[in-house]
Amino acid sequence: MVEFNRNRVKAERIARGLSVEEMAKKMGIHAGTYSKKENGKLRITVEDLSLIFTVLGIPEKDCGIFFTTSVANMATNKKKVN
């Protein structure tokens, strides 16, 4: 399963020296709305994601840094040795 890593968005924003307020302004939304998106309280749309990449100056080829692949834990059956 591929999951979106919101923590990476926050880390990239901070690394570029942008506050929540500055990021929101560049995206044309309220700071509270942006904060909720970044913290998982509101859904980040494809349009939001595209704008985030643009604002942060992340090239399309590097967008995969925001996604992680999780592998479900698998139970294994062990044979009893007699």
N, C-alpha and C positions, 0 to 999 in steps of 0.2 A: 504494500500500500504506500502511495506517495502522499506525504503530508506537507503542508505549507508551514514554514518555520517563521512565526511572527517575531521571535526573539532576534532573528537575523536582521529583520527590517529595522528593529530598534537599534541594534548594534551598528548597522550601516549608517543610519541617520545620525547617531551620536558620533561615529567616526568622522563624519563630514562636518561636525560642529553645528548641526541644526537642532534647534529646540522643537518641541511639539508645535508651538505656535508658528514658528517659521515654516515648518513642513506643511502644516495645514494651510497657511497663507499661500504657499507656492502651489498647493493642490486646489485652491479655491474653495476650501471647506472650513468649517468652524474647528477650532482647536479641540473642543470637547469631542466632536465627532471623530476627528483623526485619532485622538487618544483612545477612544473606544474601539476603533478598528485595529489599532496597533496592539491593544491589550486583549483582543478576542471577544469583546462585548458586542461588537457589530461585525457583520460579514464584510470581508474585503472582496470587492467585485473584480472582474477582469479589467474593467476600465480603471479602477483604483490602482491595481497592480501595475498596469502599463504606465500610469502617471507617476507612481512611486519610482519605478525604474528610471523614468525620464528625469525627475527631480533629483534623484541621487546620482545621475550620470552613469548608470550601469548599462553597458551594452547588451543587446539582446542575447548574444552568445554566452554571456555570463549569468543569465537569469536563473539558471539551475541552482545557484548557491542558496536560493531561498526555499528549496525543496529537499526533504529527506525521505529516504525509503526506510520504512519500518518493516521488520520481519516478525511475524507472530511467533511467540514462543511455542515450540513444538514439544509435546511430551513423547518420550521414547519408552518403549517397553523393553525391559532388560530380562534376559533369560536367566532363570535360576540355575546355578551350577550345582549339581548334586554330587 
